[in-house]
Amino acid sequence: MRLMAGKKAVIECGESLTLIVGGHYITIDPTGITSSDAIGLGSGAPGQVGDWNGKLPDVPGIPAEPPPPTPAALLPVTGELKPLCLSCMMKAASSGQTLVIRGQS
């Protein structure tokens, strides 16, 4: 895991934070900072890490491509629109139909 921040990074934990590497650990908790071995203050250098070449996880619920349009959306509107009568809409609503086609009764 590589965690990078421009100026500041905060890791917030409820009770404790433990880093375990190569069989050693550093723990920070309300009682203080403890380690499995003596800490050499002011010695050593930061480790070098290469660039990350991984792959981000896929986001569920977002399709890779938009779904194809429905056939009705592909039909061009030509000529005059036929009237849509109120009784046809009432009949469709009372029977639970969700589609009313103009010019059909």
C-alpha positions in Angstrom: 0.0 0.0 0.0 1.3 3.4 -0.8 -0.3 6.5 0.8 0.7 9.9 -0.6 -0.4 13.4 0.3 0.6 16.8 -1.0 1.0 18.6 2.4 -0.7 16.7 5.1 -2.2 13.2 5.8 -4.3 12.2 8.7 -5.0 8.6 9.8 -7.6 8.6 12.5 -8.3 5.5 14.5 -10.7 4.9 17.4 -8.3 3.1 19.8 -5.0 2.2 18.3 -2.8 2.1 15.1 -0.3 -0.7 14.6 2.3 -0.9 11.8 3.8 -4.4 11.3 6.8 -4.9 9.0 9.3 -7.7 8.9 8.2 -9.2 12.2 8.5 -5.8 14.1 5.7 -3.4 15.1 5.0 0.1 16.2 1.8 0.7 18.1 0.2 4.1 18.9 -2.6 4.0 21.4 -3.9 6.1 24.4 -1.1 4.8 26.6 1.7 6.0 24.2 3.9 4.7 21.5 5.4 1.2 21.8 7.6 -0.9 19.6 8.9 -4.4 19.4 12.5 -3.2 19.3 14.6 -0.1 20.1 14.0 2.9 17.8 17.0 4.5 16.2 16.1 8.2 16.4 17.7 10.4 13.8 19.1 7.5 11.8 18.2 5.8 8.6 16.4 7.1 5.5 13.0 6.9 4.0 12.3 3.8 1.8 12.0 4.1 -2.0 8.8 2.9 -3.6 8.2 2.6 -7.3 5.2 3.8 -9.2 1.9 1.9 -8.8 1.0 -0.2 -11.8 -2.2 -1.7 -10.5 -5.8 -1.4 -11.7 -8.5 0.4 -9.9 -11.6 -1.7 -9.0 -14.6 -1.6 -11.2 -17.4 0.6 -9.8 -20.6 -1.5 -9.5 -23.8 -0.1 -10.9 -22.1 1.9 -13.7 -22.4 0.2 -17.1 -19.3 0.2 -19.3 -21.5 1.5 -22.2 -24.9 3.1 -22.2 -27.8 0.8 -23.1 -28.9 0.8 -26.7 -31.9 3.0 -27.5 -35.3 1.4 -27.5 -36.9 0.8 -31.0 -39.6 3.4 -30.4 -36.9 6.0 -29.9 -35.3 5.2 -33.2 -38.5 5.8 -35.3 -38.6 9.3 -36.9 -41.6 11.5 -36.5 -43.0 12.1 -39.9 -46.0 14.0 -41.1 -48.8 15.2 -38.8 -49.3 13.6 -35.4 -52.6 11.8 -35.1 -54.8 13.0 -32.3 -54.8 11.3 -28.9 -58.2 11.1 -27.5 -59.0 11.6 -23.8 -61.2 8.4 -23.7 -58.2 6.4 -25.1 -56.0 7.7 -22.3 -58.7 7.1 -19.6 -59.2 3.5 -20.9 -55.4 2.9 -20.8 -55.1 4.3 -17.3 -58.0 2.2 -16.0 -56.6 -1.0 -17.5 -53.1 -0.4 -16.2 -51.5 0.2 -19.7 -48.4 2.4 -19.7 -48.4 3.0 -23.5 -51.0 4.7 -25.7 -50.3 4.9 -29.4 -51.8 7.8 -31.3 -54.4 6.9 -33.9 -55.3 3.5 -32.3 -58.4 3.0 -30.2 
